[in-house]
């Protein structure tokens, strides 16, 4: 049982890393607010759909990872 949980946790860890790396950064930050963003409204709306999917999947994968970690500590 412990081996199966360890393998599942490794898979969840790799999936979490991949999903976090695929998310777009917030590089505009303060400099983008001062100088004016270079992105138009249309380009923002295209990215928003994928960012929402990645953010949602990050939350669910992190929840699975936490539950696997807690269950491994009890085994």
C-alpha positions in Angstrom: 0.0 0.0 0.0 2.8 2.3 0.9 4.5 1.8 -2.5 1.3 2.6 -4.4 0.8 5.8 -2.4 4.5 6.8 -3.0 4.1 6.2 -6.7 0.9 8.2 -6.8 2.5 11.1 -4.9 5.5 11.1 -7.3 3.1 11.4 -10.2 1.1 14.2 -8.5 4.3 16.0 -7.7 5.5 15.9 -11.3 2.0 17.0 -12.5 2.0 19.9 -10.1 5.4 21.1 -11.2 4.4 20.9 -14.9 1.1 22.7 -14.4 2.8 25.5 -12.4 5.5 25.9 -15.0 2.9 26.2 -17.8 1.1 29.1 -16.2 1.8 32.6 -17.5 3.7 34.9 -15.3 2.6 38.3 -14.0 5.6 40.0 -15.6 3.8 43.2 -16.3 3.5 44.1 -12.7 4.2 47.7 -11.6 6.3 48.6 -14.7 3.4 47.5 -16.9 1.0 49.7 -15.0 3.3 52.7 -15.3 4.4 52.3 -18.9 1.1 51.0 -20.1 0.5 47.3 -20.9 1.6 46.1 -24.4 -1.2 43.6 -24.5 -4.6 44.4 -26.1 -7.9 43.4 -24.8 -8.2 40.6 -27.3 -4.9 39.0 -26.4 -5.8 39.0 -22.7 -9.1 37.3 -23.3 -7.4 34.5 -25.2 -5.0 33.8 -22.5 -7.6 34.0 -19.7 -9.3 30.7 -20.7 -6.1 28.7 -20.5 -5.0 30.4 -17.3 -8.2 29.6 -15.6 -7.9 25.9 -16.5 -4.3 25.8 -15.3 -5.2 27.6 -12.0 -8.1 25.2 -11.4 -6.0 22.2 -12.1 -3.2 23.5 -9.9 -5.7 23.7 -7.0 -7.0 20.1 -7.5 -3.6 18.6 -8.0 -2.3 20.3 -4.9 -5.2 19.0 -2.9 -4.6 15.5 -4.1 -0.9 15.9 -3.3 -1.7 17.1 0.2 -4.1 14.2 0.8 -1.5 11.7 -0.5 1.2 13.2 1.8 -1.1 13.0 4.8 -2.1 9.4 4.1 1.5 8.4 3.6 2.4 9.9 7.0 -0.4 7.7 8.6 0.7 4.5 6.9 
